[in-house]
């Protein structure tokens, strides 16, 4: 019977493939075998998500309710050295420095080859399998604008091949993908996770946030809008894409000490969100558009003021005190954020796009239950980290041998970065995650 079942599946597969050709439905829309042994859920055209008031529903907003819950693919397309297998050095402390130093040492073609080797190893089909086994239905994919364009802003010939692969592999396992502009042209916050590094100095971070400020801001924003137009054109009909996350942590650490008023910060950001919204909606009428608050609901407008529909509001929450939750602050601070969201009462779905409950697994369990009970969509930060970063990562690199971008030979860089393919499960955290 097993053999007949396998033959039957192959026949069905042929018929589905023919249907795809005739209907134009993306190939990512249907289930595929997982490691040749299990049939996965897959994502069909009727699973296309849209916002319906405060909920997300399938079938273009008319079907069953979905709560997006999973993790971030942090460190994959944009490295943060504290969690990745790359050394922070005096002249190399962010992704821009990686690109520049490798180009200086080996040429641009070799730089792209080495970066691609790292990315090929960092996230493989096994990582999708790990996420599926934990019961996730969503992965937020942080990307850097230089993943798509060269230093002059020209789109690479194969710019979308990696994102295409990521979305396709996630879809095979019934997992949605949120495409997140984590590092915008010019940097939206001057932090290493935007691709540049202001060395934790607020004045420097403001100065190098050339997406918002300075002579280059207008050109950087034009490139940003052009990239969102290209992303929307590429994925407008793809049901495996849950939504477009417009801009990660705008202003970030200097939000409250930039020397700029709340009014200026809000109006600058909200106008950019509005322009991005209009750009995407001119191409893609259906995908959810996600707007981030840095850090609270007051930092986002009432969506009706701008005429925004089918949007989701995103929040991040990190409380760096009381790591062990000895005083209950990890939970009380998250509860405070949830209370503020409820009080704002925006008629949109709410999404905790990044968060951590730090040291103790029982705190994670309590915190995840809190999020679920509040009806939140969420993705933890993050999937994989260096082994010494504890419960920041659901999985840990098994190697601690970090690359020196300035000092290692090409062969040493290749050998060390290839090791990011191997990781071990952080079982205390994954056990807590799987429950929720």
Protein Blocks (a to p, Z undefined) as FASTA:
>chain_A
ZZmmmmmmmmmmmmmmmmmmmnopafklpccdehhlaccebjafklpccdehjbcceehh
iaccddddddddehkloccfklmccdcdfklcbfklmmmmmmmmnojklmmmmmmmmmmm
mpcfklmmmmmmnopabdcddddfklmmcfkopacfklmmmmmmmmmmmmmnopacdddd
fbgghijnlpaknopaehhpaklmmmmmmmlgojklmmmmmmmmmmmmmmmmmmmmmmkl
nbdcfbgcehilmmmmnopafklmmmmmmmmmmmmmmmmmmmmmmbccdddddfbfklpc
cfklnopahiacddddddfehklomnommmmmmmmmmmmmmmnopabddddfbccehjbl
klmmmmmmmmmmnopacddddfbdcfklojmbfbdcfbfcdcdfklmcfklmmmmmmmmm
pccddfklmmmmmmZZ
